[in-house]
Amino acid sequence: MIKVILLQCAVVLAASVMMMPWLGSNGAVSALLGGLSYLLPNTIFVLRLQIASASGQASAATFFVGELFKVVATVALLAVAQAYFEVHWLALLIGLFAALKANLFAFLLKT
């Protein structure tokens, strides 16, 4: 699962770099913020699942509570990004979409 997180990091960074020529540094930062708003809660979720699995306490409840945390944290981070930064919304959504769809690349790469 750590390989998927690293793949998400690479895809978010690539999306951020691709925004630079079209939207400048504001677009690149916005894409990075959009990707990080999903990447950070997802990383915590994966680490929490690995710890629960290693200790033998993994359950469906652990998974669903983690998913709830991930969704709430993503929305909260997007709200914080909008409140404290002058974001370009298209770039922010592209970064978020890139982080969300990086899991599909993981299946293609068979990581």
Contact map, one row per residue, 1 for C-alpha under 8 A:
111110000000000000000000000000000000000000000100000000000000000000000000000000000000000000000000000000000000000
111111000000000000000000000000000000000000000100000000000000000000000000000000000000000000000000000000000000000
111111100000000000000000000000000000000000000000000000000000000000000000000000000000000000000000000000000000001
111111110000000000000000000000000000000000000000000000000000000000000000000000000000000000000000000001100100001
111111111000000000000000000000000000001001100000000000000000000000000000000000000000000000000000000000000000000
011111111100000000000000000000000000000000000000000000000000000000000000000000000000000000000000000000000000000
001111111110000000000000000000000000000000000000000000000000000000000000000000000000000000000000000001000100000
000111111111000000000000000000000000001000000000000000000000000000000000000000000000000000000000011001100000000
000011111111100000000000000000000000001000000000000000000000000000000000000000000000000000000000001000000000000
000001111111110000000000000000000000000000000000000000000000000000000000000000000000000000000000000000000000000
000000111111111000000000000000000000000000000000000000000000000000000000000000000000000000000000011001000000000
000000011111111100000000000000110011000000000000000000000000000000000000000000000000000000000010011000000000000
000000001111111110000000000000010000000000000000000000000000000000000000000000000000000000000000000000000000000
000000000111111111000000000000000000000000000000000000000000000000000000000000000000000000000000000000000000000
000000000011111111100000000100110000000000000000000000000000000000000000000000000000000000000110010000000000000
000000000001111111110000001111110000000000000000000000000000000000000000000000000000000000000010000000000000000
000000000000111111110000000100000000000000000000000000000000000000000000000000000000000000000000000000000000000
000000000000011111111100000100000000000000000000000000000000000000000000000000000000000000000000000000000000000
000000000000001111111111101100100000000000000000000000000000000000000000000000000000000000100000000000000000000
000000000000000111111111111100000000000000000000000000000000000000000000000000000000000000000000000000000000000
000000000000000001111111000000000000000000000000000000000000000000000000000000000000000000000000000000000000000
000000000000000001111111001000000000000000000000000000000000000000000000000000000000000000000000000000000000000
000000000000000000111111111100000000000000000000000000000000000000000000000000000000000000000000000000000000000
000000000000000000111111111100000000000000000000000000000000000000000000000000000000000000000000000000000000000
000000000000000000110011111110000000000000000000000000000000000000000000000000000000000000000000000000000000000
000000000000000000010011111111000000000000000000000000000000000000000000000000000000011100000000000000000000000
000000000000000100110111111111100000000000000000000000000000000000000000000000000000001100110000000000000000000
000000000000001111110011111111110000000000000000000000000000000000000000000000000000000000100000000000000000000
000000000000000100000000111111111000000000000000000000000000000000000000000000000000001000000000000000000000000
000000000000000100000000011111111100000000000000000000000000000000000000000000000000001110110010000000000000000
000000000001001100100000001111111110000000000000000000000000000000000000000000000000000000111111000000000000000
000000000001101100000000000111111111000000000000000000000000000000000000000000000000000000010010000000000000000
000000000000000000000000000011111111100000000000000000000000000000000000000001001000000000010010000000000000000
000000000000000000000000000001111111110000000000000000000000000000000000000001000000000000111111000000000000000
000000000001000000000000000000111111111000000000000000000000000000000000000000000000000000010011111000000000000
000000000001000000000000000000011111111100000000000000000000000000000000000000000000000000000001001000000000000
000000000000000000000000000000001111111110000000000000000000000000000000111011000000000000000001000000000000000
000000000000000000000000000000000111111111000000000000000000000000000100010000000000000000000001001100000000000
000010011000000000000000000000000011111111100000000000000000000000000000000000000000000000000000001000000000000
000000000000000000000000000000000001111111110000000000000000000000000000000000000000000000000000000000000000000
000000000000000000000000000000000000111111111000000000000000000000001100110000000000000000000000000000000000000
000010000000000000000000000000000000011111111100000000000000000000000100000000000000000000000000000000000000000
000010000000000000000000000000000000001111111110000000000000000000000000000000000000000000000000000000000000000
000000000000000000000000000000000000000111111111000000000000000000000000000000000000000000000000000000000000000
000000000000000000000000000000000000000011111111100000000000000001100100000000000000000000000000000000000000000
110000000000000000000000000000000000000001111111110000000000000000000000000000000000000000000000000000000000000
000000000000000000000000000000000000000000111111111000000000000000000000000000000000000000000000000000000000000
000000000000000000000000000000000000000000011111111100000000000001000000000000000000000000000000000000000000000
000000000000000000000000000000000000000000001111111110000100011000000000000000000000000000000000000000000000000
000000000000000000000000000000000000000000000111111111000000000000000000000000000000000000000000000000000000000
000000000000000000000000000000000000000000000011111111100000000000000000000000000000000000000000000000000000000
000000000000000000000000000000000000000000000001111111111100010000000000000000000000000000000000000000000000000
000000000000000000000000000000000000000000000000111111111100000000000000000000000000000000000000000000000000000
000000000000000000000000000000000000000000000000011111111000000000000000000000000000000000000000000000000000000
000000000000000000000000000000000000000000000000001111111100000000000000000000000000000000000000000000000000000
000000000000000000000000000000000000000000000000000111111100000000000000000000000000000000000000000000000000000
000000000000000000000000000000000000000000000000000111111110000000000000000000000000000000000000000000000000000
000000000000000000000000000000000000000000000000100110111111011000000000000000000000000000000000000000000000000
000000000000000000000000000000000000000000000000000000001111111000000000000000000000000000000000000000000000000
000000000000000000000000000000000000000000000000000000000111111100000000000000000000000000000000000000000000000
000000000000000000000000000000000000000000000000000000000011111110000000000000000000000000000000000000000000000
000000000000000000000000000000000000000000000000100100000111111111000000000000000000000000000000000000000000000
000000000000000000000000000000000000000000000000100000000111111111100000000000000000000000000000000000000000000
000000000000000000000000000000000000000000000000000000000001111111110000000000000000000000000000000000000000000
000000000000000000000000000000000000000000000000000000000000111111111000000000000000000000000000000000000000000
000000000000000000000000000000000000000000001001000000000000011111111100000000000000000000000000000000000000000
000000000000000000000000000000000000000000001000000000000000001111111110000000000000000000000000000000000000000
000000000000000000000000000000000000000000000000000000000000000111111111000000000000000000000000000000000000000
000000000000000000000000000000000000000010000000000000000000000011111111100000000000000000000000000000000000000
000000000000000000000000000000000000010011001000000000000000000001111111110000000000000000000000000000000000000
000000000000000000000000000000000000000000000000000000000000000000111111111000000000000000000000000000000000000
000000000000000000000000000000000000000000000000000000000000000000011111111100000000000000000000000000000000000
000000000000000000000000000000000000100010000000000000000000000000001111111110000000000000000000000000000000000
000000000000000000000000000000000000110010000000000000000000000000000111111111000000000000000000000000000000000
000000000000000000000000000000000000100000000000000000000000000000000011111111100000000000000000000000000000000
000000000000000000000000000000000000000000000000000000000000000000000001111111110000000000000000000000000000000
000000000000000000000000000000000000100000000000000000000000000000000000111111111000000000000000000000000000000
000000000000000000000000000000001100100000000000000000000000000000000000011111111100000000000000000000000000000
000000000000000000000000000000000000000000000000000000000000000000000000001111111110000000000000000000000000000
000000000000000000000000000000000000000000000000000000000000000000000000000111111111000000000000000000000000000
000000000000000000000000000000001000000000000000000000000000000000000000000011111111101000000000000000000000000
000000000000000000000000000000000000000000000000000000000000000000000000000001111111111000000000000000000000000
000000000000000000000000000000000000000000000000000000000000000000000000000000111111110000000000000000000000000
000000000000000000000000000000000000000000000000000000000000000000000000000000011111110000000000000000000000000
000000000000000000000000000000000000000000000000000000000000000000000000000000001111111000000000000000000000000
000000000000000000000000010000000000000000000000000000000000000000000000000000000111111100000000000000000000000
000000000000000000000000011011000000000000000000000000000000000000000000000000001100111110110000000000000000000
000000000000000000000000011001000000000000000000000000000000000000000000000000000000011111110000000000000000000
000000000000000000000000000001000000000000000000000000000000000000000000000000000000001111111000000000000000000
000000000000000000000000000000000000000000000000000000000000000000000000000000000000000111111100000000000000000
000000000000000000100000001101100100000000000000000000000000000000000000000000000000001111111110000000000000000
000000000000000000000000001001111110000000000000000000000000000000000000000000000000001111111111000000000000000
000000000000000000000000000000100100000000000000000000000000000000000000000000000000000011111111100000000000000
000000000000001000000000000000100100000000000000000000000000000000000000000000000000000001111111110000000000000
000000000001001100000000000001111110000000000000000000000000000000000000000000000000000000111111111000000000000
000000000000000000000000000000100111110000000000000000000000000000000000000000000000000000011111111100000000000
000000000000000000000000000000000010000000000000000000000000000000000000000000000000000000001111111110000000000
000000010011001000000000000000000010000000000000000000000000000000000000000000000000000000000111111111000000000
000000011011000000000000000000000011011000000000000000000000000000000000000000000000000000000011111111100000000
000000000000000000000000000000000000010000000000000000000000000000000000000000000000000000000001111111100000000
000000000000000000000000000000000000000000000000000000000000000000000000000000000000000000000000111111111000000
000100110010000000000000000000000000000000000000000000000000000000000000000000000000000000000000011111111100000
000100010000000000000000000000000000000000000000000000000000000000000000000000000000000000000000001111111110000
000000000000000000000000000000000000000000000000000000000000000000000000000000000000000000000000000011111111000
000000000000000000000000000000000000000000000000000000000000000000000000000000000000000000000000000011111111100
000100100000000000000000000000000000000000000000000000000000000000000000000000000000000000000000000001111111111
000000000000000000000000000000000000000000000000000000000000000000000000000000000000000000000000000000111111111
000000000000000000000000000000000000000000000000000000000000000000000000000000000000000000000000000000011111110
000000000000000000000000000000000000000000000000000000000000000000000000000000000000000000000000000000001111111
000000000000000000000000000000000000000000000000000000000000000000000000000000000000000000000000000000000111111
001100000000000000000000000000000000000000000000000000000000000000000000000000000000000000000000000000000110111
